Amino acid sequence: MQLIDSFADTSRFRAIRRDLHAHPELGFEEQRTSDKVAALLGEWGVEVHRGIAGTGVVGVLRGTQPGTRTIGLRADMDALPLHEANAFAHRSTQPGKMHA
Protein backbone atom coordinates (compact mmCIF):
# COMPACT_ATOMS: atom_id res chain seq x y z
CA MET A 1 0.00 0.00 0.00
CA GLN A 2 1.44 3.37 -0.95
CA LEU A 3 1.61 6.20 1.59
CA ILE A 4 -0.78 8.52 -0.22
CA ASP A 5 -3.42 5.78 -0.55
CA SER A 6 -3.27 5.19 3.20
CA PHE A 7 -4.47 8.70 4.06
CA ALA A 8 -7.96 8.00 2.71
CA ASP A 9 -8.72 5.56 5.54
CA THR A 10 -8.81 7.72 8.67
CA SER A 11 -10.30 4.86 10.71
CA ARG A 12 -7.05 2.94 10.23
CA PHE A 13 -5.02 5.87 11.59
CA ARG A 14 -7.38 6.12 14.55
CA ALA A 15 -6.88 2.41 15.26
CA ILE A 16 -3.09 2.77 15.05
CA ARG A 17 -3.11 5.76 17.42
CA ARG A 18 -5.35 3.96 19.91
CA ASP A 19 -3.20 0.83 19.79
CA LEU A 20 -0.02 2.81 20.46
CA HIS A 21 -1.76 4.75 23.25
CA ALA A 22 -2.89 1.52 24.93
CA HIS A 23 0.64 0.05 24.87
CA PRO A 24 2.96 2.81 26.15
CA GLU A 25 6.68 2.22 26.56
CA LEU A 26 9.13 4.44 28.42
CA GLY A 27 12.10 6.07 26.70
CA PHE A 28 14.66 3.66 25.20
CA GLU A 29 12.23 0.77 25.83
CA GLU A 30 9.98 1.37 22.79
CA GLN A 31 10.54 -1.99 21.10
CA ARG A 32 6.89 -2.72 20.28
CA THR A 33 6.26 0.89 19.26
CA SER A 34 9.32 1.15 17.01
CA ASP A 35 8.50 -2.23 15.44
CA LYS A 36 4.99 -0.97 14.59
CA VAL A 37 6.21 2.38 13.25
CA ALA A 38 8.92 0.76 11.11
CA ALA A 39 6.47 -1.83 9.75
CA LEU A 40 3.91 0.82 8.81
CA LEU A 41 6.51 3.03 7.13
CA GLY A 42 7.78 0.04 5.16
CA GLU A 43 4.22 -0.90 4.18
CA TRP A 44 3.73 2.63 2.86
CA GLY A 45 6.86 2.45 0.72
CA VAL A 46 9.04 4.64 2.95
CA GLU A 47 12.76 3.88 3.30
CA VAL A 48 13.28 2.79 6.93
CA HIS A 49 16.39 3.05 9.12
CA ARG A 50 16.32 1.49 12.59
CA GLY A 51 18.42 1.44 15.72
CA ILE A 52 18.92 5.20 16.02
CA ALA A 53 19.86 5.69 19.72
CA GLY A 54 18.58 2.17 20.34
CA THR A 55 14.88 2.25 19.52
CA GLY A 56 14.70 5.19 17.12
CA VAL A 57 13.24 4.94 13.62
CA VAL A 58 13.95 7.19 10.64
CA GLY A 59 11.75 7.21 7.56
CA VAL A 60 13.12 8.77 4.38
CA LEU A 61 10.90 9.97 1.55
CA ARG A 62 12.79 10.82 -1.60
CA GLY A 63 11.28 13.24 -4.07
CA THR A 64 11.18 12.73 -7.80
CA GLN A 65 12.48 16.20 -8.69
CA PRO A 66 16.16 17.16 -8.52
CA GLY A 67 17.17 19.57 -5.79
CA THR A 68 18.77 19.95 -2.41
CA ARG A 69 15.80 20.92 -0.24
CA THR A 70 15.07 18.79 2.80
CA ILE A 71 12.28 18.74 5.33
CA GLY A 72 12.74 17.11 8.72
CA LEU A 73 9.89 15.99 10.96
CA ARG A 74 10.35 14.61 14.45
CA ALA A 75 7.97 12.72 16.72
CA ASP A 76 8.39 11.27 20.19
CA MET A 77 7.32 7.67 20.77
CA ASP A 78 8.04 7.34 24.48
CA ALA A 79 5.49 7.38 27.27
CA LEU A 80 5.74 9.07 30.64
CA PRO A 81 5.94 7.29 34.02
CA LEU A 82 2.42 8.35 35.05
CA HIS A 83 -0.74 6.50 36.03
CA GLU A 84 -3.51 6.97 33.47
CA ALA A 85 -6.87 7.85 35.05
CA ASN A 86 -8.84 7.98 31.78
CA ALA A 87 -11.66 5.50 31.29
CA PHE A 88 -11.74 5.19 27.50
CA ALA A 89 -11.29 1.78 25.89
CA HIS A 90 -7.78 2.54 24.58
CA ARG A 91 -6.38 3.72 27.93
CA SER A 92 -2.97 2.42 28.93
CA THR A 93 -2.71 -1.28 29.62
CA GLN A 94 0.65 -0.73 31.35
CA PRO A 95 0.40 0.35 35.01
CA GLY A 96 2.39 3.49 35.71
CA LYS A 97 2.95 4.33 32.02
CA MET A 98 0.93 6.55 29.72
CA HIS A 99 1.09 8.79 26.69
CA ALA A 100 0.21 12.19 28.15
Protein Blocks (a to p, Z undefined) as FASTA:
>chain_A
ZZklmmmmmmlmmmmmmmmmmmccdehilmmmmmmmmmmmmmnopacdehiahjaccddd
ddfbecjbdcdddddfbdcddddfbfbfklcfbghiacZZ
